[in-house]
């Protein structure tokens, strides 16, 4: 069932106002790298190198920062295994999966329409 912006504001009057936590989380989730990392993890668990290849163009520093932020927000789970060399896996938490169930239709819509919106079709 679709929810309107007015319904959101009615249920949470100060939502999206300056200083509201919703703006911080929107920035984390909807940033270029946040969207791409979360989308990549929506198909399952990935190791660091796999994730870096999936998110083409991201630097190691930005990937580390994005993963740390999304983990702090409770959207990404990081599991480190005591091996040599280090083995670390990343996956979506239940909250992250819940978010991606809602966000993937938006990603599909963008993929279908982006070229036409940029005047290429």
N, C-alpha and C positions, 0 to 999 in steps of 0.2 A: 504494500500500500504506500503510495506516495505521500510524503510529508511536505508541507509548504514552509517557506521561510517564516511566514507569519505565525504558524503553529509552533515552530521552534522558539521564536522570540516570545510567544505567549507563555510557553512552559518554562522558559529560562530567560527572564527579562533582560539580564545584563550580558547575555551571550553575544560574542563577537565584538564587544566594546573594547576600547583600548585598555590594555592591561589584563584582559580576560585570558584564562588559560587556553581557551579555544583557539585564539590567534596563534599561540605558540605551537600547539599541536598541528594546526593547519599548515604552518610554516614547515614543520618537520616532515609531515606526511606528503604534502603537495609540492615540496621542492623537487626540482628536476631529478636529483639523485635519489631522494627518498622514494618517489614514485617508482623509479626504475629498479631500485633494490627490492622494494616490497613486491613488485610485480614478478621479478625473477624468483623470489623465494616462494611465490604462490604455487609453484609446481612441485615443491618439495625441498628437502634439505640440500644445501650446497656447501662445499668447502670454499675457503678463501679464494683460491685460484680459479675455481669454477665460477664463482660469483663475479670476480674481476673480469673474466671473459664475457659473461652474460651482460654486464653493464659496460658496454663498449665506450671507451673514452674517459672513464673515471680514473682518477689518480689513486695511488695506494693511500695517500694521506686523506683524500676525500672519502674513500670507501671506509676507512677505519673510523673517521669522524661520523659518517652517516650511520654505520652499524652501531656505534656506541650510543648515539642519540636515540635511534629506534629501539635499542635494547633498554635504555633508561626509561623510555616511554611505555615499555611493556609490550611492544609489538614484535620484537625479534628475540629469539633465544640463542644464546651463544654457548656452545658446549666444547670444552677443551679436553683433549685426551692426553694423558701423560706418556707420550711417545717421543722418540727421536727419529726424524725431526718432528716438531710440534704438529699436531693434527687438531684443527678447529673446524667445527661445523656450525652452520647458521640455519635456523628454521624460523617459521612464523609461530608465535604463541597462539593460543586460542583467540585472544583479542585481535592479533594480527590477521588470522584467518577470517574472522568475522568482518574486519575492515575490508579485506580484499574481496570478499563475496559481494560487497557493495561497490568497490572501486573498479573491479575488472570490467563490468559493463560500460563504465565511463571510458576505460582504456580502449575497449573494442570500438566504441563510438568514435573516439578520436582517431584510431587507426583507419577506420572506414572513411572519415571525412577530412582528414588533415590536408591532403594534397589539394582537394577542391577548395578548401578555405584559404589556402595560400596562393590561389589563382593558377594552379598547375593543371587543373582539369576544367 
